[in-house]
Amino acid sequence: MPPAVTNTLNERHKETLLQQEEEEKARQIASSIAVSKTKAAQVPLIAGTLAETRAATSNWGHQPNKQEIENMLRDSAMSKLSALIKNHEKRLALVSFEGIK
């Protein structure tokens, strides 16, 4: 091969190796950040002060009790069932209308 082609190939090879090294460094940094985040998540959470708790309660309201949760679940199921019935009624009306034609 001519010397110009050989030099160009050598330069490209060096650039490729440098780019691979940079990518590997970036991967190592990213993995160390991910590891540090998972370690931080394993640390037990510390509760806030009484003032913070009261502020959060006043902002977010009360927590529903079991009876309220059951009522919400029942209402949700009833509304889904109602929507399903309405959908079937519309389809039935459409089919019966097409049957008249």
N, C-alpha and C positions, 0 to 999 in steps of 0.2 A: 504494500500500500504506500501511497505517497506520504511524505512526512506531514503535510498539512492535514490530511484525513486522520492520521494516527494521533496528532496533537489534539484535534477536535474531539476525537473519541475519548482520549484520556481526560480532557477537560470535562466532558459530559459525565464520564464515570465518577470523577471527583465531586461534581455538583450533585449527582444522584446520591452518593454516599453522605455528603453533608446534609442533604435534605432528609435522608432516612434517619440520621442521627438527631436532627432537630425534631422530627416527628416522634422518635422514641423518647426524647426528653419531655415533649409535651404529653405523651401518654403516661409517663411516670409521674409527672406533676398532677395530671388529672386523676390518676389512681390514688395518689396520696391524699388528694382533697376528698375523694369519695370515701376513703378509709377513715379519715378524720371526722367526716360527717356521720358515719355510722357509729363511730365510737361515742360521739357526742349524744346521739340519740339513745344510747344504752344507759346513760347517766340518769339516775332517778330525777324526776321533775320536782322542783321545789314549789310548794304552795305559796300563793301571794299573801299579802297582809289582809287583815280584816277589812280595812278600808277599800282595798282593791276588790275583794270579794263582794262587798256591798255595792260598789260602783258597777261591777259586772252584772249583779243581780238586778239592779235598778235599770240598767241598759237593756238587758236581755229578758227581763220578766221572770216569771216563775217557771219552774220545770213541771211538766205535766205529770200527774200521778198515774197509776195503773189504769184506773177507770177511764180517765180522759184519753189515754193512749188507746184503750180498747174501743172507745167511741169513735176516735179518729180513724182507726183501722176499719171499723164497721162502715162508717160513712164513705170511706174511700172505696171499699168493696162494692157498696150499693151504687155509687156513682159510676163505677166501671161497668157494673151489670146493667145499669140503666142505659149507658151509652151503647153497650152491645145490643140490647133489645131494640133501641131506636135504629141502629144500623141494620139489623135483621128486618125490621118493619119496612125500612126504605127499600131494601132489596126485594122483599116480598111484593111490595107495591109496584116496583119496577117490573118484576117478572109477570105479575098479574096484568099489568097494563100492556105489556108486549103480547101476552096471550090473547087479549081482546082484538088486536089488530088482525 
